[in-house]
Amino acid sequence: MFRTVRLDAVLVQAVIAGALSFAHLHDLAAAAGQDGWKAWAYPVSVDLLLVAAWRRLRLLRDQGEPARAAWSWFAVALAASLGANVATAGLLDLNDVPDWLRILVAGWPALAFLGGTLLVHTPTTPAASGTDDVEPEPLPAVDRVRAEPEPVPVPDAVEPAEPVPALPAAPPADVPPALVDHARKLADSHRASTGTPIDAATLRDRLGLPGPMADQLAAHLT
């Protein structure tokens, strides 16, 4: 069974316009010095760049992303196609092509390669799936035990101890007891007459004692 082929007017018009643009690009490339198979490769390159830019525009539009780069390369390919159509419409002498046009035609392959590579290999953000709308389940809350400081025991108030009366210092071991008694009498007499305790110098002078012994004895008497 053969299906009935229905001709679409828009499709027919697109095929005709594409064929005319293809021919104009070929003629312009041949006039610029690109003969043989190279002249036929130029229209293929322009049309492929147009298709790649259009597919990129649709992809970015579906993902809601900006498509400034895709629009730029689409405009470049469209300008190349329209330029060839206008140039071959009798406005340009194909037998005497200017140098700037030869330079543009010669540099087109590198420009088309750069544009196609950027359009095809530029990464895109993956489309959002239905699973992205599902909120993750909250994790179970963990009870945090706050460590309270243990109470520090307060010591009981300590009553001040009763003062212990100071014991009289023992006399030096190398001083005879009789000398100690005599020195005590001198000390009492000195205190009674002057009101001050006897010092080591006075005790040394009155008893004729050496300095260290007089110092020990004076400390004992005071």
ZIHUQUI-V36243 format. One record per residue. N is the residue number from 1. SS is DSSP state (a for helix, b for strand, c for the rest). PHI is phi in radians with two decimals (999 if undefined). Layout:
n & ss & phi
N & SS & PHI
N & SS & PHI
This chain:
n & ss & phi
1 & c & 999
2 & c & -1.76
3 & c & -1.35
4 & c & -1.33
5 & c & -1.53
6 & c & -1.80
7 & c & -1.43
8 & c & -1.74
9 & a & -1.11
10 & a & -1.18
11 & a & -1.17
12 & a & -1.12
13 & a & -1.13
14 & a & -1.14
15 & a & -1.15
16 & a & -1.14
17 & a & -1.14
18 & a & -1.15
19 & a & -1.16
20 & a & -1.15
21 & a & -1.12
22 & a & -1.04
23 & a & -1.19
24 & a & -1.14
25 & a & -1.12
26 & a & -1.12
27 & a & -1.13
28 & a & -1.18
29 & a & -1.13
30 & a & -1.17
31 & a & -1.22
32 & c & -1.52
33 & c & 1.77
34 & c & -1.70
35 & c & -1.67
36 & c & 1.22
37 & a & -1.18
38 & a & -1.15
39 & a & -1.15
40 & a & -1.34
41 & a & -1.30
42 & a & -1.13
43 & a & -1.10
44 & a & -1.11
45 & a & -1.12
46 & a & -1.14
47 & a & -1.15
48 & a & -1.13
49 & a & -1.16
50 & a & -1.09
51 & a & -1.14
52 & a & -1.09
53 & a & -1.15
54 & a & -1.17
55 & a & -1.13
56 & a & -1.17
57 & a & -1.09
58 & a & -1.15
59 & a & -1.12
60 & a & -1.19
61 & a & -1.17
62 & a & -1.15
63 & a & -1.56
64 & c & 1.26
65 & c & -1.82
66 & c & -1.14
67 & c & -2.23
68 & a & -1.15
69 & a & -1.14
70 & a & -1.12
71 & a & -1.12
72 & a & -1.13
73 & a & -1.22
74 & a & -1.12
75 & a & -1.19
76 & a & -1.10
77 & a & -1.15
78 & a & -1.18
79 & a & -1.15
80 & a & -1.14
81 & a & -1.20
82 & a & -1.16
83 & a & -1.09
84 & a & -1.15
85 & a & -1.12
86 & a & -1.25
87 & a & -1.16
88 & a & -1.60
89 & a & -1.58
90 & a & 1.78
91 & a & -1.46
92 & c & -2.27
93 & c & -1.39
94 & c & -1.21
95 & c & -1.48
96 & c & -2.44
97 & c & -1.35
98 & c & -1.18
99 & a & -1.14
100 & a & -1.11
101 & a & -1.27
102 & a & -1.11
103 & a & -1.14
104 & a & -1.11
105 & a & -1.15
106 & a & -1.21
107 & a & -1.55
108 & a & -1.09
109 & a & -0.98
110 & a & -1.16
111 & a & -1.16
112 & a & -1.17
113 & a & -1.12
114 & a & -1.11
115 & a & -1.12
116 & a & -1.12
117 & a & -1.13
118 & a & -1.16
119 & a & -1.24
120 & a & -1.49
121 & a & -1.77
122 & c & -1.33
123 & c & -1.19
124 & c & -2.14
125 & c & -1.33
126 & c & -1.04
127 & c & -1.13
128 & c & -1.25
129 & c & -1.68
130 & a & -1.18
131 & a & -1.27
132 & a & -1.26
133 & a & -1.40
134 & c & -1.39
135 & c & -1.33
136 & c & -1.17
137 & c & -1.18
138 & c & -1.20
139 & c & -1.24
140 & c & -1.08
141 & c & -1.24
142 & c & -1.81
143 & c & -1.21
144 & c & -1.75
145 & c & -1.54
146 & c & -1.43
147 & c & -1.34
148 & c & -1.53
149 & c & -1.18
150 & c & -1.21
151 & c & -1.15
152 & c & -1.50
153 & c & -1.11
154 & c & -1.60
155 & c & -1.18
156 & c & -1.12
157 & c & -1.13
158 & c & -1.63
159 & c & -1.22
160 & c & -1.14
161 & c & -1.25
162 & c & -1.14
163 & c & -1.13
164 & c & -1.54
165 & c & -1.08
166 & c & -1.23
167 & c & -1.48
168 & c & -1.14
169 & c & -1.13
170 & c & -1.25
171 & c & -1.19
172 & c & -1.01
173 & c & -1.21
174 & c & -1.59
175 & c & -1.82
176 & c & -1.10
177 & a & -1.06
178 & a & -1.12
179 & a & -1.21
180 & a & -1.16
181 & a & -1.12
182 & a & -1.15
183 & a & -1.18
184 & a & -1.18
185 & a & -1.12
186 & a & -1.09
187 & a & -1.17
188 & a & -1.17
189 & a & -1.14
190 & a & -1.17
191 & a & -1.19
192 & a & -1.19
193 & a & -1.51
194 & a & -1.88
195 & c & 1.43
196 & c & -2.21
197 & c & -1.16
198 & c & -1.23
199 & c & -1.75
200 & a & -1.17
201 & a & -1.17
202 & a & -1.18
203 & a & -1.17
204 & a & -1.21
205 & a & -1.19
206 & a & -1.36
207 & a & -1.75
208 & c & 1.15
209 & c & -1.63
210 & c & -1.15
211 & a & -1.03
212 & a & -1.08
213 & a & -1.19
214 & a & -1.12
215 & a & -1.13
216 & a & -1.14
217 & a & -1.23
218 & a & -1.14
219 & a & -1.10
220 & a & -1.23
221 & a & -1.30
222 & c & -1.42
